[in-house]
Amino acid sequence: MTITRRTVLASTALAATPLGGPALAQTATSNPAPTQGSGTRQAPGFYRYRVGDIEVTAINDGSAPRALEGFIRNAELSAVQQAAREAFMPQDTIQNSFTTLVLNQGGRVTLIDTGNGDSGAPTTGRWLDNFRAAGFDPSQVNTVVISHFHGDHINGLRRKDGTAVFPNAEVLVPATEWAFWMDDTRMNQAPEAARGGFQGARRVFGPIAKDVKHYEMDKEIVPGLTSIAAPGHTPGHTAYMLSSGSGRLLILSDTANHPALFVRNPDWSAVFDMDADQARATRYKMLDLAASERAQVAFYHAPFPATGHIAKDGSGFRFVPVQWSPAV
């Protein structure tokens, strides 16, 4: 089509036509689509990408709101609210999101953590539906790798009624984490309010205790997946490096919670960190590794799909989300 003064004037006239005028009469719809309501669920929460020859699927388990006040132990609330404001987040709450990873290596299926199961907040518990929507079935899982024993990472292994969710899977856990949480003396010496973590670990792992395999750090625990000591959040908290060909993915687990807070401000300590000083040192080490090596990273609590890159930015760091791709 040749653009002339006449075609420009015609298009301008069309744009100026009232909405009810003849120009739009033939495109008007007699049955406008109704709104779906605020309670409507989004599309299934899974996202696939590749690390070399390994297919990675992020599976979301929903999110849970948590008050921003008290969430960070060593920063003034006003500073935390300012960081939230700069990230266009609410000033009163943070949405704590949960995203696990599924590794598919030629049909061998490995999970890294399992979500909240049926033991979390009402806005969680989406994991199994999303897992199935992604084309998987619990009976297909060969291996479950656990990063640490907090409930939002292990409760998906076993329903409240005691049923095992992945009947054919071997379960691998950090040796240091097992030694801490499964120690009866340590549990009995803990304050009453702190015993829930010990009891939760026994509920999940007790029925299969003799079959659970314990792994050490700096070991390839399944093909391509190497454990990295990342203590502080818990004593045996573990991160991982997934490698295949030239592809690498640094799986941070809970090294940093929401990137807008803890990547931008790595000195801040989340209320969940059992040893704040050690967790801070680990956070700097992991973020610096990711930035220096330009490795892709995966978070557990970042906004879905919880993956991207880390860039150095002054005395801190910056999270750069991946470009969403419609194809693997």
C-alpha contacts under 8 A as a table, 3 or more apart, distances in Angstrom:
res1	aa1	res2	aa2	distance
3	I	7	T	6.11
3	I	8	V	7.12
4	T	7	T	5.32
4	T	8	V	6.37
5	R	8	V	5.17
5	R	9	L	6.18
6	R	9	L	5.16
6	R	10	A	6.12
7	T	10	A	4.95
7	T	11	S	6.16
8	V	11	S	5.26
8	V	12	T	6.21
9	L	12	T	5.06
9	L	13	A	6.18
10	A	13	A	5.11
10	A	14	L	6.30
11	S	14	L	5.06
11	S	15	A	6.25
12	T	15	A	5.14
12	T	16	A	6.32
13	A	16	A	5.11
13	A	17	T	6.38
14	L	17	T	5.22
14	L	23	A	6.91
17	T	21	G	6.19
17	T	23	A	6.87
18	P	21	G	5.12
19	L	24	L	6.63
20	G	24	L	6.81
20	G	25	A	6.75
21	G	24	L	6.08
21	G	25	A	6.37
22	P	25	A	4.88
22	P	26	Q	7.63
23	A	26	Q	7.42
24	L	27	T	5.41
24	L	28	A	6.34
25	A	28	A	5.43
29	T	32	P	6.05
36	Q	40	T	6.24
37	G	40	T	5.76
42	Q	45	G	7.68
44	P	129	D	7.76
44	P	130	N	5.39
44	P	133	A	6.49
44	P	134	A	7.97
45	G	59	I	6.06
45	G	60	N	5.20
45	G	61	D	7.84
45	G	130	N	5.59
46	F	57	T	6.51
46	F	58	A	5.37
46	F	59	I	4.66
46	F	60	N	6.24
46	F	130	N	6.22
46	F	131	F	7.39
46	F	133	A	7.89
46	F	134	A	6.29
46	F	305	P	7.58
47	Y	57	T	5.47
47	Y	58	A	5.13
47	Y	59	I	6.92
47	Y	305	P	6.39
48	R	55	E	7.00
48	R	56	V	5.59
48	R	57	T	4.30
48	R	58	A	6.30
48	R	327	A	7.99
48	R	328	V	5.99
49	Y	55	E	6.10
49	Y	56	V	5.32
49	Y	57	T	6.46
49	Y	328	V	5.17
50	R	53	D	6.71
50	R	54	I	5.68
50	R	55	E	4.68
50	R	56	V	5.61
50	R	328	V	6.53
51	V	54	I	5.20
51	V	55	E	6.50
51	V	56	V	6.99
51	V	242	L	7.58
51	V	243	S	6.94
51	V	244	S	6.12
51	V	247	G	4.83
51	V	248	R	6.09
51	V	249	L	6.80
52	G	243	S	7.26
52	G	244	S	4.54
52	G	245	G	5.15
52	G	246	S	6.24
52	G	247	G	4.62
52	G	248	R	7.56
53	D	105	Q	7.44
53	D	244	S	5.98
53	D	245	G	7.13
54	I	103	L	6.66
54	I	104	N	6.09
54	I	105	Q	5.34
54	I	106	G	7.98
54	I	244	S	6.69
55	E	103	L	5.88
55	E	104	N	5.16
55	E	105	Q	6.64
56	V	101	L	6.65
56	V	102	V	5.67
56	V	103	L	4.85
56	V	104	N	6.46
57	T	101	L	5.69
57	T	102	V	5.01
57	T	103	L	6.61
58	A	99	T	6.31
58	A	100	T	5.81
58	A	101	L	4.70
58	A	102	V	6.41
58	A	305	P	6.35
58	A	306	A	7.92
59	I	99	T	5.47
59	I	100	T	5.31
59	I	101	L	6.08
59	I	102	V	7.38
59	I	127	W	6.48
59	I	130	N	6.31
59	I	131	F	6.24
60	N	97	S	7.79
60	N	98	F	5.85
60	N	99	T	4.38
60	N	100	T	6.50
60	N	126	R	6.96
60	N	127	W	5.84
60	N	130	N	6.90
60	N	304	F	7.03
60	N	305	P	7.70
61	D	97	S	7.45
61	D	98	F	5.27
61	D	99	T	6.01
61	D	100	T	7.79
61	D	115	G	6.11
61	D	116	N	7.25
61	D	124	T	5.53
61	D	125	G	5.66
61	D	126	R	4.55
61	D	127	W	4.22
61	D	128	L	7.99
61	D	130	N	7.74
62	G	97	S	6.01
62	G	98	F	6.04
62	G	99	T	7.97
62	G	123	T	5.92
62	G	124	T	4.40
62	G	125	G	6.64
62	G	126	R	5.68
62	G	127	W	7.42
63	S	95	Q	5.96
63	S	96	N	5.21
63	S	97	S	4.05
63	S	98	F	5.96
63	S	123	T	5.90
63	S	124	T	5.57
64	A	95	Q	5.52
64	A	96	N	5.12
64	A	97	S	6.53
64	A	121	A	6.29
64	A	123	T	5.97
64	A	124	T	6.68
65	P	93	T	6.15
65	P	94	I	5.60
65	P	95	Q	4.46
65	P	96	N	5.95
66	R	71	F	7.70
66	R	93	T	5.35
66	R	94	I	5.34
66	R	95	Q	6.38
66	R	96	N	6.86
67	A	70	G	7.18
67	A	71	F	6.72
67	A	92	D	5.91
67	A	93	T	4.36
67	A	94	I	6.35
68	L	71	F	5.22
68	L	72	I	7.69
68	L	77	L	7.79
68	L	80	V	7.67
68	L	81	Q	7.73
68	L	91	Q	7.16
68	L	92	D	5.28
68	L	93	T	4.69
68	L	94	I	5.88
69	E	72	I	7.49
69	E	77	L	6.10
69	E	92	D	7.05
69	E	93	T	7.85
70	G	73	R	6.14
70	G	77	L	7.69
70	G	271	V	7.24
71	F	270	A	5.91
71	F	271	V	5.44
72	I	75	A	6.11
72	I	80	V	7.71
72	I	268	W	6.46
72	I	269	S	5.51
72	I	270	A	4.66
72	I	271	V	5.72
73	R	268	W	7.41
73	R	269	S	5.75
73	R	270	A	6.19
73	R	271	V	5.88
74	N	268	W	6.09
74	N	269	S	6.17
75	A	79	A	6.59
75	A	80	V	6.79
75	A	268	W	6.64
76	E	79	A	5.34
76	E	80	V	6.53
77	L	80	V	5.05
77	L	81	Q	6.04
78	S	81	Q	5.05
78	S	82	Q	6.11
79	A	82	Q	5.04
79	A	83	A	6.32
80	V	83	A	5.12
80	V	84	A	6.22
80	V	261	L	7.49
81	Q	84	A	4.94
81	Q	85	R	5.99
81	Q	91	Q	5.30
81	Q	92	D	7.71
82	Q	85	R	4.95
82	Q	86	E	6.18
83	A	86	E	5.18
83	A	87	A	6.39
83	A	260	A	7.09
83	A	261	L	6.42
84	A	87	A	5.10
84	A	88	F	6.24
84	A	89	M	4.92
84	A	90	P	6.54
84	A	91	Q	6.27
84	A	260	A	7.13
84	A	261	L	7.21
85	R	88	F	4.96
85	R	89	M	5.59
85	R	90	P	6.89
85	R	91	Q	6.61
86	E	89	M	7.55
87	A	260	A	6.23
89	M	94	I	7.51
90	P	93	T	5.95
90	P	94	I	6.97
96	N	258	H	7.59
96	N	301	H	6.00
96	N	302	A	7.78
97	S	300	Y	7.47
97	S	301	H	4.77
97	S	302	A	6.25
97	S	303	P	6.21
97	S	304	F	7.47
98	F	115	G	6.73
98	F	152	D	7.76
98	F	300	Y	5.65
98	F	301	H	5.12
98	F	302	A	7.64
99	T	115	G	7.35
99	T	299	F	7.52
99	T	300	Y	5.03
99	T	301	H	6.49
99	T	302	A	7.88
99	T	304	F	7.02
99	T	305	P	7.39
99	T	306	A	6.98
100	T	111	L	7.50
100	T	112	I	6.10
100	T	113	D	5.82
100	T	114	T	6.40
100	T	115	G	6.67
100	T	300	Y	6.37
101	L	111	L	5.93
101	L	112	I	5.31
101	L	113	D	7.29
102	V	109	V	6.82
102	V	110	T	5.72
102	V	111	L	4.65
102	V	112	I	6.43
103	L	108	R	7.84
103	L	109	V	5.67
103	L	110	T	5.02
103	L	111	L	6.35
103	L	112	I	8.00
104	N	107	G	5.78
104	N	108	R	5.56
104	N	109	V	4.77
104	N	110	T	6.60
105	Q	108	R	5.05
105	Q	109	V	6.64
108	R	141	V	7.57
108	R	142	N	6.38
109	V	140	Q	6.81
109	V	141	V	5.06
109	V	142	N	5.39
109	V	143	T	6.65
110	T	141	V	6.22
110	T	142	N	5.98
110	T	143	T	4.73
110	T	144	V	5.73
110	T	145	V	7.21
111	L	114	T	7.05
111	L	141	V	7.34
111	L	143	T	6.33
111	L	144	V	4.73
111	L	145	V	5.96
112	I	144	V	6.07
112	I	145	V	4.82
112	I	146	I	5.95
112	I	147	S	7.21
113	D	144	V	6.84
113	D	145	V	6.04
113	D	146	I	4.94
113	D	147	S	6.48
113	D	153	H	5.06
113	D	154	I	6.36
114	T	117	G	7.37
114	T	127	W	8.00
114	T	144	V	7.92
114	T	146	I	7.89
114	T	152	D	7.60
114	T	153	H	5.34
114	T	154	I	5.64
114	T	155	N	6.88
114	T	156	G	4.69
114	T	157	L	6.22
115	G	125	G	7.65
115	G	127	W	6.64
115	G	151	G	7.96
115	G	152	D	5.06
115	G	153	H	4.89
115	G	154	I	6.45
115	G	155	N	6.44
115	G	156	G	5.12
116	N	119	S	5.77
116	N	120	G	5.11
116	N	124	T	6.91
116	N	125	G	6.07
116	N	127	W	7.97
116	N	151	G	6.49
116	N	152	D	4.37
116	N	153	H	6.41
116	N	154	I	6.96
116	N	155	N	5.02
116	N	156	G	5.16
117	G	120	G	6.72
117	G	125	G	5.46
117	G	127	W	7.29
117	G	128	L	7.91
117	G	152	D	7.91
117	G	155	N	5.20
117	G	156	G	3.71
117	G	157	L	7.15
117	G	158	R	7.22
117	G	159	R	6.41
118	D	125	G	5.65
118	D	155	N	7.57
118	D	156	G	7.19
118	D	159	R	6.12
118	D	160	K	6.65
119	S	125	G	7.71
119	S	155	N	6.64
119	S	159	R	7.71
119	S	160	K	6.90
120	G	123	T	7.93
120	G	124	T	5.88
120	G	125	G	6.57
120	G	152	D	7.22
121	A	124	T	5.39
121	A	125	G	7.67
122	P	125	G	7.29
123	T	126	R	7.96
124	T	127	W	7.82
125	G	128	L	7.36
126	R	129	D	5.72
126	R	130	N	6.27
127	W	130	N	5.19
127	W	131	F	5.94
128	L	131	F	4.93
128	L	132	R	6.20
129	D	132	R	5.28
129	D	133	A	6.10
130	N	133	A	4.89
130	N	134	A	6.16
131	F	134	A	5.19
131	F	135	G	6.88
131	F	136	F	5.82
131	F	137	D	7.29
132	R	135	G	5.17
132	R	136	F	4.90
132	R	137	D	5.79
133	A	136	F	7.26
136	F	140	Q	7.02
137	D	140	Q	5.50
137	D	141	V	7.38
138	P	141	V	5.63
138	P	165	V	6.52
138	P	166	F	5.14
138	P	167	P	7.59
139	S	166	F	5.84
139	S	167	P	6.25
139	S	168	N	6.02
139	S	169	A	7.90
140	Q	168	N	7.37
141	V	144	V	7.45
141	V	166	F	6.47
141	V	168	N	6.66
141	V	169	A	5.56
142	N	168	N	6.38
142	N	169	A	4.47
142	N	170	E	6.34
143	T	169	A	4.84
143	T	170	E	4.84
143	T	171	V	5.92
143	T	172	L	7.40
144	V	169	A	6.41
144	V	170	E	6.24
144	V	171	V	4.86
144	V	172	L	6.16
145	V	171	V	6.12
145	V	172	L	4.86
145	V	173	V	6.20
146	I	149	F	7.40
146	I	153	H	7.15
146	I	154	I	7.08
146	I	171	V	7.61
146	I	172	L	6.19
146	I	173	V	5.10
146	I	174	P	7.23
147	S	153	H	7.52
147	S	173	V	6.87
147	S	174	P	6.90
147	S	237	H	5.87
147	S	238	T	4.93
147	S	239	A	6.78
147	S	253	S	6.77
148	H	153	H	6.97
148	H	154	I	7.87
148	H	173	V	7.44
148	H	174	P	7.12
148	H	177	E	6.37
148	H	234	T	7.08
148	H	236	G	6.46
148	H	237	H	4.97
148	H	238	T	6.59
149	F	153	H	6.49
149	F	154	I	6.07
149	F	177	E	7.02
149	F	181	W	7.59
149	F	197	G	7.59
149	F	201	A	6.49
150	H	153	H	5.66
150	H	154	I	6.56
150	H	197	G	6.66
151	G	154	I	5.21
151	G	155	N	5.27
151	G	197	G	7.24
151	G	200	G	6.82
151	G	201	A	7.85
152	D	155	N	6.10
152	D	156	G	7.72
153	H	156	G	7.15
154	I	157	L	5.78
154	I	201	A	7.85
154	I	204	V	7.14
155	N	158	R	5.91
155	N	159	R	7.25
155	N	200	G	7.93
155	N	204	V	6.62
156	G	159	R	6.82
156	G	165	V	7.22
157	L	164	A	6.15
157	L	165	V	5.53
157	L	166	F	6.81
157	L	204	V	6.70
158	R	161	D	7.92
158	R	162	G	5.82
158	R	163	T	5.54
158	R	164	A	4.63
158	R	165	V	5.57
158	R	204	V	5.84
159	R	162	G	5.32
159	R	163	T	5.31
159	R	164	A	6.62
159	R	165	V	6.94
160	K	163	T	7.40
164	A	167	P	5.87
166	F	169	A	5.63
170	E	211	D	7.74
170	E	212	V	7.12
170	E	213	K	7.71
171	V	211	D	7.72
171	V	212	V	5.34
171	V	213	K	6.19
172	L	212	V	6.11
172	L	213	K	4.84
172	L	214	H	5.75
172	L	215	Y	6.62
173	V	177	E	7.32
173	V	178	W	6.93
173	V	212	V	7.24
173	V	213	K	6.31
173	V	214	H	5.03
173	V	215	Y	6.04
174	P	177	E	5.22
174	P	178	W	6.30
174	P	214	H	5.52
174	P	215	Y	5.08
174	P	216	E	6.22
174	P	217	M	7.78
174	P	236	G	6.15
174	P	237	H	7.61
174	P	238	T	7.20
175	A	178	W	5.20
175	A	179	A	6.21
175	A	214	H	4.72
175	A	215	Y	5.41
175	A	216	E	5.93
175	A	236	G	7.34
176	T	179	A	5.12
176	T	180	F	6.33
176	T	216	E	7.86
176	T	235	P	6.76
176	T	236	G	4.77
177	E	180	F	5.27
177	E	181	W	6.23
177	E	234	T	7.59
177	E	235	P	6.11
177	E	236	G	4.14
177	E	237	H	6.86
178	W	181	W	5.50
178	W	182	M	5.62
178	W	214	H	7.56
178	W	236	G	7.85
179	A	182	M	5.71
179	A	183	D	6.06
180	F	183	D	5.64
180	F	186	R	7.44
180	F	235	P	7.25
180	F	236	G	7.94
181	W	186	R	7.80
181	W	187	M	7.38
181	W	197	G	7.43
181	W	198	F	5.28
181	W	201	A	6.75
182	M	187	M	7.84
182	M	198	F	6.68
182	M	201	A	7.14
182	M	202	R	7.00
183	D	186	R	5.42
183	D	187	M	6.31
184	D	187	M	5.02
184	D	188	N	6.11
185	T	188	N	5.19
185	T	189	Q	6.21
186	R	189	Q	5.15
186	R	190	A	6.18
187	M	190	A	5.22
187	M	195	R	6.14
187	M	198	F	6.09
188	N	195	R	7.89
190	A	194	A	6.06
190	A	195	R	6.19
191	P	194	A	5.32
191	P	195	R	6.62
192	E	195	R	5.46
193	A	196	G	6.90
194	A	197	G	6.63
194	A	198	F	7.96
195	R	198	F	5.30
195	R	199	Q	6.25
196	G	199	Q	5.07
196	G	200	G	5.93
197	G	200	G	5.09
197	G	201	A	6.27
198	F	201	A	5.29
198	F	202	R	6.47
199	Q	202	R	5.12
199	Q	203	R	6.24
200	G	203	R	5.07
200	G	204	V	6.32
201	A	204	V	5.29
201	A	205	F	5.88
201	A	206	G	7.50
202	R	205	F	5.27
202	R	206	G	4.72
203	R	206	G	5.70
203	R	207	P	7.65
204	V	207	P	7.29
205	F	208	I	5.48
205	F	209	A	5.47
205	F	212	V	7.69
206	G	209	A	5.02
208	I	211	D	5.42
208	I	212	V	6.28
209	A	212	V	5.41
215	Y	219	K	7.62
215	Y	221	I	7.02
216	E	219	K	6.33
216	E	227	S	7.48
217	M	226	T	7.93
217	M	227	S	5.18
217	M	228	I	5.54
217	M	229	A	5.71
218	D	226	T	6.04
218	D	227	S	5.09
218	D	228	I	5.49
218	D	229	A	7.42
219	K	226	T	5.26
219	K	227	S	5.58
220	E	223	P	6.46
220	E	224	G	6.60
220	E	225	L	5.40
220	E	226	T	4.17
220	E	227	S	6.54
221	I	225	L	6.02
221	I	226	T	5.99
221	I	227	S	6.91
222	V	225	L	5.42
222	V	226	T	7.55
224	G	241	M	7.93
224	G	242	L	5.47
224	G	243	S	5.05
224	G	244	S	6.19
225	L	240	Y	6.47
225	L	241	M	5.81
225	L	242	L	4.58
225	L	243	S	6.59
226	T	240	Y	5.44
226	T	241	M	5.28
226	T	242	L	6.50
227	S	238	T	6.52
227	S	239	A	6.09
227	S	240	Y	4.65
227	S	241	M	6.74
228	I	238	T	5.74
228	I	239	A	4.99
228	I	240	Y	5.25
228	I	241	M	7.25
229	A	236	G	7.28
229	A	237	H	6.81
229	A	238	T	5.12
229	A	239	A	6.37
230	A	233	H	7.89
230	A	236	G	7.32
230	A	237	H	5.39
230	A	238	T	4.95
230	A	239	A	5.83
230	A	255	T	7.05
230	A	279	A	7.63
230	A	282	T	5.74
231	P	234	T	5.85
231	P	235	P	5.23
231	P	236	G	5.61
231	P	237	H	4.95
231	P	238	T	6.91
231	P	278	Q	6.57
231	P	279	A	6.20
231	P	282	T	6.73
232	G	235	P	5.87
232	G	236	G	7.99
232	G	237	H	7.07
232	G	273	D	6.20
232	G	274	M	6.01
232	G	275	D	4.67
232	G	276	A	6.26
232	G	277	D	7.23
232	G	278	Q	4.58
232	G	279	A	3.81
232	G	280	R	7.55
232	G	282	T	7.15
233	H	237	H	6.25
233	H	254	D	7.06
233	H	255	T	7.01
233	H	272	F	6.73
233	H	273	D	4.08
233	H	274	M	5.28
233	H	275	D	6.31
233	H	276	A	7.31
233	H	278	Q	7.90
233	H	279	A	5.46
234	T	237	H	5.09
234	T	273	D	6.65
234	T	274	M	5.58
234	T	275	D	7.21
235	P	274	M	7.77
237	H	254	D	7.99
238	T	253	S	7.03
239	A	250	L	7.50
239	A	251	I	5.60
239	A	252	L	5.02
239	A	253	S	5.62
239	A	255	T	7.70
240	Y	250	L	5.90
240	Y	251	I	4.99
240	Y	252	L	6.82
241	M	248	R	6.80
241	M	249	L	5.74
241	M	250	L	4.65
241	M	251	I	6.09
242	L	248	R	5.51
242	L	249	L	5.00
242	L	250	L	6.40
242	L	251	I	7.42
243	S	246	S	7.39
243	S	247	G	5.73
243	S	248	R	4.57
243	S	249	L	6.63
244	S	247	G	5.26
244	S	248	R	6.62
248	R	295	A	5.79
248	R	296	Q	6.46
249	L	295	A	5.90
249	L	296	Q	4.86
249	L	297	V	5.37
249	L	298	A	7.00
250	L	290	A	6.95
250	L	295	A	6.43
250	L	296	Q	6.14
250	L	297	V	4.62
250	L	298	A	6.31
251	I	297	V	5.71
251	I	298	A	4.78
251	I	299	F	6.43
252	L	255	T	5.45
252	L	256	A	7.25
252	L	286	M	7.49
252	L	297	V	6.86
252	L	298	A	5.99
252	L	299	F	5.44
252	L	300	Y	7.36
253	S	256	A	7.69
253	S	298	A	7.54
253	S	299	F	5.67
253	S	300	Y	5.26
254	D	257	N	5.95
254	D	299	F	7.04
254	D	300	Y	6.15
254	D	301	H	7.22
255	T	279	A	7.12
255	T	282	T	7.03
255	T	283	R	5.54
255	T	286	M	7.69
256	A	259	P	6.77
256	A	262	F	5.64
256	A	263	V	6.76
256	A	266	P	7.90
256	A	283	R	6.50
256	A	299	F	7.51
257	N	261	L	7.61
257	N	262	F	6.21
257	N	270	A	7.64
257	N	299	F	7.66
257	N	300	Y	7.51
257	N	301	H	5.40
257	N	302	A	6.59
258	H	261	L	5.64
258	H	262	F	6.08
258	H	263	V	7.61
258	H	301	H	5.94
258	H	302	A	5.02
258	H	303	P	7.57
259	P	262	F	5.21
259	P	263	V	4.67
259	P	264	R	6.71
259	P	302	A	6.27
259	P	318	R	7.83
259	P	319	F	6.28
260	A	263	V	6.21
260	A	264	R	5.88
260	A	319	F	7.65
261	L	264	R	5.62
261	L	265	N	5.81
261	L	266	P	7.92
261	L	268	W	7.90
262	F	265	N	4.75
262	F	266	P	4.89
262	F	267	D	7.52
262	F	268	W	6.31
262	F	269	S	7.99
263	V	266	P	5.37
263	V	287	L	7.64
263	V	316	G	6.97
263	V	317	F	5.47
263	V	318	R	6.01
263	V	319	F	6.64
264	R	316	G	5.55
264	R	317	F	5.24
264	R	318	R	5.71
264	R	319	F	7.84
265	N	268	W	5.82
265	N	316	G	6.10
265	N	317	F	7.57
266	P	269	S	7.91
266	P	280	R	6.72
266	P	283	R	6.50
266	P	284	Y	6.48
266	P	316	G	6.56
266	P	317	F	7.78
267	D	280	R	5.97
268	W	280	R	7.45
269	S	273	D	6.75
269	S	276	A	5.82
269	S	279	A	7.68
269	S	280	R	6.90
270	A	273	D	5.66
270	A	276	A	7.80
273	D	276	A	5.46
273	D	279	A	6.56
274	M	279	A	7.97
275	D	278	Q	5.48
275	D	279	A	6.03
276	A	279	A	5.04
276	A	280	R	6.05
277	D	280	R	5.15
277	D	281	A	6.37
278	Q	281	A	5.17
278	Q	282	T	6.19
279	A	282	T	5.03
279	A	283	R	6.06
280	R	283	R	5.02
280	R	284	Y	6.36
281	A	284	Y	5.35
281	A	285	K	6.24
282	T	285	K	5.05
282	T	286	M	6.12
283	R	286	M	5.28
283	R	287	L	6.03
284	Y	287	L	5.29
284	Y	288	D	5.88
285	K	288	D	5.29
285	K	289	L	6.11
286	M	289	L	5.00
286	M	290	A	6.20
287	L	290	A	5.11
287	L	291	A	6.15
287	L	310	I	6.67
287	L	317	F	7.41
288	D	291	A	5.12
288	D	292	S	5.89
288	D	312	K	7.64
289	L	292	S	5.23
289	L	293	E	5.90
290	A	293	E	5.37
290	A	294	R	5.58
290	A	295	A	5.18
290	A	296	Q	7.14
290	A	297	V	7.01
290	A	309	H	7.27
290	A	310	I	5.94
291	A	294	R	5.06
291	A	295	A	7.03
291	A	309	H	7.37
291	A	310	I	5.00
291	A	311	A	5.11
291	A	312	K	6.20
294	R	309	H	6.99
294	R	310	I	7.32
295	A	309	H	6.72
296	Q	307	T	7.15
296	Q	308	G	5.60
296	Q	309	H	4.98
296	Q	310	I	7.72
297	V	307	T	5.54
297	V	308	G	5.51
297	V	309	H	5.63
297	V	310	I	7.41
298	A	306	A	5.76
298	A	307	T	4.39
298	A	308	G	6.79
299	F	302	A	5.55
299	F	306	A	5.28
299	F	307	T	6.26
300	Y	306	A	6.80
301	H	306	A	7.13
302	A	305	P	7.69
302	A	306	A	4.77
302	A	307	T	7.80
303	P	306	A	5.26
304	F	307	T	7.66
306	A	321	P	7.78
307	T	321	P	6.12
307	T	322	V	6.28
308	G	319	F	6.92
308	G	320	V	5.48
308	G	321	P	4.08
308	G	322	V	4.41
309	H	319	F	5.88
309	H	320	V	5.06
309	H	321	P	6.33
309	H	322	V	7.13
310	I	317	F	6.58
310	I	318	R	5.68
310	I	319	F	4.84
310	I	320	V	6.11
311	A	317	F	5.58
311	A	318	R	5.09
311	A	319	F	6.44
311	A	320	V	7.20
312	K	315	S	7.73
312	K	316	G	6.29
312	K	317	F	4.40
312	K	318	R	6.18
313	D	316	G	5.27
313	D	317	F	4.67
313	D	318	R	5.97
314	G	317	F	7.14
325	S	328	V	7.14
